[in-house]
Amino acid sequence: MSARPAQSPLLVVGRAALLVGALAAVGVFHVWSHTRVTAAGYRLGELQRAQEVLRAERNRLEVEVATLRAPGRLEGYARARLGMAPPAPGAVVAGWTGVAAAGRAGRAGGEESLRPAPAEPVVRVARR
């Protein structure tokens, strides 16, 4: 049998201390990472709740905008607050210019859009 050389007690204690230190470092890292993950989970929950609040607010505002843009409401506002009235019959003559007539042509993909054409129709008011 081969005989192992005798190790000094200081070397054995040093190795044991190094092993205990490494295990302690791994344990501290595990606890630190677990607390970070838990904190991130709480923050994610808060952000999701805030997102739901903002989504509900956006939906409410979209309904409000749709209500405010309703043609009947706009007409009432124009008559009551701005003192506007429909023009007399024959007072407005509308026609399209060449640029306005081609306004929707040439859009990407040929898709119809809800946006108005880039050029407005020519409107002439008859003066008397």
N, C-alpha and C positions, 0 to 999 in steps of 0.2 A: 504494500500500500504506500501510496505517496503521502507524504506528510505535508500538511498545509502550513505555510509559514504563519507564525503567530502575528495577529494584527494588534495594533496598539488600541487600547480602550478609547483613546481620543478620536481615532479614525472611525470606530464603530459608532460612537456618540455623534460624530459629525454627520455620518451618513443617515443616521436615524433622524437627526434634526432637519437635514435637508429633505428627507421624505415627508416628515410632518409639516414642514413649511410649504412644500409643494401641494400637499393635500389641503392645507388651510387656504392657500391661494385659490385652488380650484373651488373650494366651498364658498369663499367670499365672492368669487366671480359668478358662481351659480346664484347666490342670493341677490347680488347686484343686478344680474340680467333678469331675474324673475321680477324684481321690483320695477324695473324699466318696462317690461312687457305689461305688467298690471297697470302701471300709470298710463301707458299708451292706450290700453283698452278703455280706461275711463275717459280719456281725452277723445277717443274715437266715438264713444257713446254720446258725449256732450256735443260733438260736431254733427252727429247724425240727428240729434234732437234739434239743433239749430237749423240744419238743412230742412227738416220737416216744417219748422216754423216759417222759414223763408219761402218754401214751396207753397204753403197755404197762403201767405201774404201775396205772392205772385199771382196765384189763381184768383184771389179776391180782387186784385188790381186789374187783371185782365177782364173780369166781369164788369168792373166799374168803367173801364175804358170802352168796352162794347156798349154799355148803357149810355155813356156820354156821347158816343158817335152815332147813336141811333138816329136815322133821318127825321123821325117825328119830333124827337127832342131838339135836334138842331134847328128844325123849322120853327118850333115854338120859341126857342131862344132868339132866333133872328127876328122874329116878329115882335116879341115882347121887349127884349132888351135893346136891340139894335134898330128897331123901328123899320125893319125891312118889309117889303110886300112884293108879291109876284109882279112882274112887268105886265104892262097892258098888252092885249093881244096884238100881234104884228109889230111890236116894238123891238124884238130881238130877231136878228137874222144870223144863223149859224152856218158855217161852212168849214170844210177841211182844206188845209193847204197841202201841197205835195209832200212836205216833210212830215206833217202830222199824220197823213194817211199811211205812210210807211213806218210809223212809229213802232208797231209791234213786230214787223218783219225783221229777220236777222238775229233774233235772240238765240242764245245757245240752246241747242237741242230742240228748238221749236216748241218749247213748253209755254203754256199760257201762264201768265203771272197775274197776281192780284194787284200789282202796282199799276198806276196809271201810265199811259203812254208818255214818252219823254216830251212830246210837244202837245200843247193844248190847242183845242179848236179855235178858229178865228171867230170871234163874236163881235158883231157890230150892232150898236144900239141906234135905232132910227131917231133922228132929232126932228122935232117939229117946230 
